[in-house]
Amino acid sequence: MPEEDFAPQKNYFEDVPVADRGSHIRGASSYDWGMKNRLGRIFREATGRTVMLAVDHGYFQGPTTGLERLDLAVPPLLPFADALMATRGAIRTSVPASLTCPIVVRASGGPSVLRELSDERLAMSVDDAVRLNASALAVQLFIGSEHETQSIKNLTTLVDAGMAAGIPVVAVIAVGREMVRDARYFRLATRMAAELGAQVVKCYYTDEGFASVASTCPVPLVVAGGKKLPEREALEMTYRSMDAGALGVDMGRNIFQSDSPIGMIQAVSGIVHGGLSVDDAFTLYEDTRTSLK
């Protein structure tokens, strides 16, 4: 029988730093040069962390609040993001080709919000990712869902193709409405994603036990912003995520649905890269909001 995951019986070595082994990116020391280079565009060398801007919501839910006009909402935020996560359609239609920050392209899709979301397939080729000069590709992983095996096949197929082209893959851990979002689940899902070949894993933050999720994932763990929160709460989540060992955030609604998206992304970056306290980051957000009125 497989071993069940009961935290009290395990030692997650949360207080033991991971050796860098010659790379500022966790787990990347043995990758090919191109893979390291692309990851190095996403994760700053000075901090080993990233602030990704997620605007790929429309691939399954249509015009999302705050993203009704991609061409108006996205470009003003790009100077403050370390990477942009978007669909290939959004990139080609609404993102200037003069963009210098790296792009993470959504590579899976299928069902809309009108259907069961876990039944996804790969929705683009690595050849097209090369044409887009993608720094990484993102694929959804539905551990514990009806279509878990298909989503794992999507991941491993994309990892194989990405390895051939030197393009890393971000495994995005999806959680259904009926599933428990706790550390035990995310330890399972993130570790599976990493061991199946993902070079980066994205998951939600948990109030309890998140340090054990971060310490046991051998590749960079990036925290999803999730639903829209009051600005201070979103900054508190960012701070706690970084303190627990996450190596970045991938935020969407908590930035583009803010009453000051530019102020919010600068405040988030201040925590992730600048080590700001929540109070100082919130002050930065408020000051920027006021100055841009």
Buried (B, 14 or more C-beta within 10 A) or exposed (E): EEEEBEEEEEEBEBEEEEEEEEBBBBBBEEBEEEBBEBBBBBBBEEBBBBBBBBBBBBBBEEEBEBBEEBEEBBBEBBEBBBBBBBBBBBBEEBBEEEBEBBBBBBBBBBBEEEEEBBBBBBBBEBEEBEEBEBBBBBBBBBBBBEBBEBBBBBBBBBBEBBBEBBBBBBBBBBBEEEBEBBBBBBBBBBBBBBEBBBBBBBBBBBEEBBBBBBBBBBBBBBBBBBEBBEBBEBBBBBBBBBEBBBBBBBBBBBBBBBEBBBBBBBBBBBBBBEEBEBEBBBBBBBBBBEEEE
